[in-house]
Amino acid sequence: LKNRDTTVTDYIYIYDDTTSGDPVVLKLAGGDWAFLPLIADKTLRAYATTTGTMLEYGVFGTDQ
């Protein structure tokens, strides 16, 4: 995951939509990136603090 925004205070929040209360699992400032292991039964969603903020992502793994 990468927050493509260049302004450090423009955050992207990744939250767990399958858990009550939608807990935030990751907060990315502008320019930050993270590798986030996933659990198959979780649904993650994202929102940004400003419009136009882009989230870049990739999925890597094996088909099991």
C-alpha positions, 0 to 999 in steps of 0.5 A: 500500500502506498499513499501517493499524496505528497502532503504529509498531513493527507492521511489514508486510513485502512480499516477492518469492515468485518469487525464491529466498530470498524477498527483502523488497522493502518494510517498512512501519511502522504508519501508513506507505504506499508506491507500489510499481511492479510487474513482471508476472512477480513474485509479491509476498506480505505478512506482518505482525509482529502479528496483526490488522494490516491492509494496504490496497492498490489496483491502478492501471493499464491493460489492455494 
